[in-house]
């Protein structure tokens, strides 16, 4: 499996406030980014997998909403997570 609990703990520890911080916007954005990258690679090999393409689109939308939330409420946290994840915006 590509995303086990150890990998989630690593992502939350690196981008969240602690290893068990699953609710902060930064940790959720980092997790969505990891999953989006994985699904993008999957779709490069399996371009007819329409269910995965739809879920990828929904996930990108959820990440966009979280980024917008950070942009409106705390611009410094937004800039830090964009820089840390290498997202362009």
Buried (B, 14 or more C-beta within 10 A) or exposed (E): EEEEEEEBBEBBBEBBEEBEBBEBBBBBBBBBBBBBEEBEEBBEEEEEBEEBBEEBEEBBEEBEEBBEBBBEEEEEBBEBBBEBBEEEE
